[in-house]
Amino acid sequence: MKDIGIKTVTIKGIRAICLYFHQDQGLIIRIKMLNGSYWNSSLRCWVVPDLMENRKGLRRLFSDRTLYNPFILRERRKVGGESERIPIDLPILDPEGYDLVDRLRRWMVFRRYSESTVRIYTEMLEIYLRFIKPDKPEDVLDDGIQRFTNGYILPRRLSFSYQNQLVNALKLFYVEILKREMEPSKFQRPRPEYRLPNVLNKSEVKRILDSIRNIKHRAMLTTIYGCGLRRGELLHLKPGDIDSKRGLLMVRQGKGRKDRVVPISERNIALLRAYYRQYKPVVWMFEGNVRGRQYDERSLQMVLKQAVKKNFEYTKIVYTFVVSNKGIL
């Protein structure tokens, strides 16, 4: 029998199950019988709403097949200054393990963690559970993190921040999902490292901004630099958040889900007005190709990287866009 790739995802705020397999008309006919199933052309897989009745149907449907995670997780490490992708060769997670990962995901969504935090923590938990197999997480309370660090993180030269985030994810998992009372010593963090950032001076920033011909790109990066915003804060701006009379910009639900007001210069306002007259955004101040949808964060990051590459030879250095830590891209 053919193997089936299965992965739980969130599509437009709705939990769903993605199914990956080679062309099999008989299997497709049976999947179509599940409630709400459809073919997703962008993900190139069959999608089934994550309902209890569908889960029971999938268990019956796949009782004679091997299930696996179709996404080979990969991490990055530095080799000779270059970034190299290396595969993770770990055992496949069993249904019980996927259930634990899903429980953590649902708890974090309920507590309103950000989408990126939910994704990072659940992926880390999945790798951890695969690494400690055949042991169960409750059986390795004392040395699980140390084993994972020495056997997985250090050999792959993964970063300090990765190890620190792993501690956060596992602490959340053990305390909130498994309901274990853990001593602080069980979650020892790596010794912090201190590095000076590469900071662009004002003339270099001006050189970058002046080189950008696209008025939307120039307006986005100018606002980030001039107002000390994060990417997400910029992309969540709406036209009504800019008070041109008082020279203020309202940042709603920034880091820590806090609102704040920051000053904005008249020159920046004039640039935003010119951009607004040309693009006429509908909902968000900065929208992508589809009207009413936010501009993509990664696309914004690429705009800056391309501008830096165009103006500087040492493009492999990761720059801090402004001196203030509020404006780090």
MOZICOR-V976056 format. One record per run of one state. SS is the DSSP state (H for helix, E for strand, L for the rest). FROM is the first residue (numbers start at 0). TO is the last residue. Records with the same first field share a line. If there is no record, write none. Layout:
# MOZICOR-V976056
SS: FROM-TO + FROM-TO
This chain:
# MOZICOR-V976056
L: 0-2 + 11-12 + 20-23 + 32-36 + 40-43 + 49-50 + 61-65 + 68-72 + 79-80 + 87-93 + 110-113 + 132-135 + 139-142 + 153-158 + 177-182 + 187-196 + 199-200 + 211-213 + 227-229 + 235-237 + 243-246 + 251-258 + 263-264 + 279-285 + 287-292 + 294-295 + 311-317 + 320-323 + 327-328
E: 3-10 + 13-19 + 37-39 + 44-48 + 66-67 + 73-78 + 81-86 + 197-198 + 241-242 + 247-250 + 259-262 + 286-286 + 293-293 + 318-319
H: 24-31 + 51-60 + 94-109 + 114-131 + 136-138 + 143-152 + 159-176 + 183-186 + 201-210 + 214-226 + 230-234 + 238-240 + 265-278 + 296-310 + 324-326
